[in-house]
Amino acid sequence: MQPPDGPGFDFRQPPGEPALIPADSLSWRVFKNPVSLFIGGVTAVILELAEPGVRSGVWEHSSFRSAPVRRLQRTGLAAMVTVYGARSQAEAMIAGVVRAHDRVTGQTPAGQSYRANDPALLNWVQVTATFGFAEAYHRYLRPLAGEEMDRLYAEALPAARLYGATDAPGSEAERQALFAAMAERLEPSPIVFEFLDLMRHAPALPAALRPFQALLVRAAVEATPDWVRGRLGLGPELGLRPWERPLVRRACAAADRLLLPSAAPVQACLRLGLPADYLFR
């Protein structure tokens, strides 16, 4: 899920054009927090890499190993465009991703054929992304009620369908059902540990936050469901120490109050004629 290379995306254009998800949505508030978004993104990729078809597609057809920071930046931009970008621009970006994914096919090491635009794999990618972002926000910033979890999954559906995830969950109950249905497909792999090592050491965060990067990766492992951690061999030593949880919560709380004029959420609000601090009230 990444936009094509090119100049920086302008979230203030075209003036007045709404996004795929409305500004008064819960998603606009959840996605504005860069710290919980980083944690949730790592959790999502852990879950994606547990599925052999997704794992082979990501590891064999992307720049994760050779240029992890660039890949993360492009993936992060895709998420921002999907949530905050003007509808016409988000639709164009997603269409480009779908075309690129048409070329991604292959076989897993076990000999199973896969293709990136397989709706079943896309459903898994979509649900793990929403789960990761929601779970990180829920654990480390503000607990979300069941109805709010349902809203997040429902708000993600328009974009999910554009990506080709035709049966992506639209509620927490549907998310749980899909996780249960996929359980037997999830398997351990050294690639999961390679990914976590990359996330600990690649300069993915601004310089001021890099000393905390390994801590946030441990927070992402902690947010991964216990049964998935057990299946993947992610032991307790890879998660948070008890004294670290308050540190992560404080970091998320501080980030949630950080209004950056150049950030996508603020720029998107200005595009719609809303105050810059609309999401911070």
N, C-alpha and C positions, 0 to 999 in steps of 0.2 A: 504494500500500500504506500506508494511513493509518487510524487509528482515528477514530471520530466525536468531535466536540468534546464536552467535558464536564469534570468534575473530575479531578484527578490520579488516576492508576491506582494501586491499592494492591496491590503485589506480595506482601504478606504474607497475603493472603486468597484463598480460604478455607484455613485451616490444614490442612496435610498433603496438599493436593491436588497431584499431580504436574503438570508441564508437558507440552507436546507432545514436547519433547526432554528426555531424562533428565539429572539433575544430574551424573552421572559422564561426560557426553558431552564430546567435544572442542569442540563448539559453545559450551558454557557457558564454557569457558576463553577461546576466541577472542573472543566477544562481550563479555567483561567489560572489554576495553581500549578506552577512549573515543577515544584518538588514532588507533589503527589502524582503528577503526570509522569515524571521520570520513574518513580517507583512502580506505578501501575503498568507502564510500558514494559519494564523488565519482567514483571510478573506475567504479562500477556505473552511475551516471547518464550518464557520458560514453558508455558502451557502449549504454545504452538509447536515448539521443538520436541515435545513429547509425542506428537503424532508423526509417524514415519514419512508419510507423503508430504506434509507441510515441511518437515525438517529437511528432507532432500531438496525440495524446491527452493527453500530459503538458502541453504548452505551451498548448493551447487550453482545457483543462478543469480546470486546477489554478491555485493561487495562487502558483506559482513566481516570476513576474515581479512581482506586486503585493505579496506578503508572503512573501519567500523564507525568512525565519527561522521564521515560524510553520509554513510547509509543512515545513521541515526538522525542526522539533521534532515534528510529528505523525508524519512518516515514521520518525524515530528511535524514537518511542514504539511505533509499530507493530512495528518490528523487535524491541524489547525484550519486548513482550507475546508475540510469536510464539515467542521463545526461552525466556523466563523466566516468563511469566504462567501462572497456573493453567489447566489444559486447558479447563475449561468457559468461562472468560473469554476465552481466546485464540480458541476456536471461535466464540464469539458475536461477537467483534470482526471476525474474518475474514468471517463471514457478512454482517455489515454492510457491509464493504468490497465484497464481491461484489455485493450489492444496489445499492450506489452505482455500481459500474462498469457495471451493466446499462444505465444511462442515458447512458453515454459512448460516443457514436458520431460518425462524421463522415467527411470526405474529406481526404486529404493534398493539399498544393498541386498534386501531379501528377495528382490525380483518383482516387486509389485509396481505396476504402472501407475503413474500419477500425472495429472495436468493441473496447472495452477488455477484454471478457471472451472475446475470441478465444483459444482455447487456445494457438495458435502464438505469439501475442504474449506471453501469460502465461509460456510456457516461456522466452522470451527474457528477460523481466524477472526471473524466478526465477534463471536460470543466471547472469545478469550480477551479481545481488546476491551470490550465493554466491561467484562468482569474485572480485569486488571485495574482499570481506571476507577471503577466504582468501589472496589475493595480497598484500594489504597486510600481513597478519600474517606471511606467509612471507618477504617482502622486508625488512621493517623491524623485526621482533621476533624470530622464531625460524623457521628453515627447516622446512618441513613435508615429511615423507617422502611418497612416493606413496600409501602405505596411509592416511596421515592425510588427504590430500586426498580420497581415496575416501570416508572416513568423513564428512567434512564435507558432501559432496554427498548421501550416503545419509541423514544425519541431517536434512537439509532437506526430504526427500521428503514426510513426512506433512503438513507445513504447505503445501507446494507444491500438493499434490492438493486440499486444502481451498480454496485460492485458485482452483483450476481449471486449474492447470498440470499436465495429466494426463501429459505426456511429458517432464517436467523431468529433466535428467540426474541419475543416481544414482552417478556415478563420474567421475574425471578423464578417462578415455577417452571417456565419453559427452559430457562437456563439450567436449572437443576436436572431436568429431564434429559437435556442434551449431554450434559456432563456424564450422567449415568450411562447413556447410550454409547458414549465414546470411551468409557473406562477401559474396556478390553483392548482397545487399539493403542492406548498409551504405553510407552515402553522407555526404559532407560537408554541413554546414549552418552558417550564421551563428549559429543557435541554440546550437550547442555552445560557441561562443566567448562568447556572451551569458551562458550558464550559468556558465562558468568565471569571468567577470568578476563575476557576482553572488557566487560563492563566495569570491572574494578579498576583497570589500568588505563584504558583509552581516555584521552582528555575530552570527555563528553560534556562536562559541565563547565560553566564559567570558572575562571581561575580561583576566585574567592571560595567557591564551593567544592573544589576538587578534593580537599582533605576529607570531605564528608562522603565522597562518592562510594567508597567501599561500604560505608554504613548504610547508604540508601539501597545498595544492591542486597545487603543482608535483609533490609526491610522488605524488599521485593520477594525474596525467598520466603520470608515469614508470612507474607500475604498469600502465598500459594497454598491451596487446600492441602491439609495434612495427608490425605490419602494419595494425592499426586506426588507430594514430596517423598512419601514412602516408596512409591512405585519407581521414582527416578533415582532414589538413593541420596536425596538431599537431606543429610542428617542435621540434627539440632545445632551442630557447630557452625553451619552455614547460615543460620538465622540470627536473630537479634539476641544479644544478652539482655537480661531484664532491665539493667540500668540504661540501656540504649534506647528503649522505646520512648521514654519522655523526651529524649533529644530529637528523635524523628518527629514527634508531635509538635515540638516547639518550632522546628524548622518549617514544617507544613503551615503552622499558624502564622509565622512571620511572612512566608511567601504569599499567603492568601491576602495579606494587607498591602502587598507591594504593587503599587500602580505605576507601571512603566508606559509612558506615552507611546513608545514605539511597538508595544506588544500587540499581538493580533487581537485579543479581546477588546482592548481599548480602541484600536483602529476600527474594528468592526462596529463598535457602538457609535463612533463618530460618523461612520458611513450612513448609519440609520438615523442620524440626527439626535442621538441620545447623548447625555452627559458622559464625559470621559470616566467618571467615577460610578456609572450606573451599576456595574456589577460589584462594586465595593461598598455599597450602602447597606 
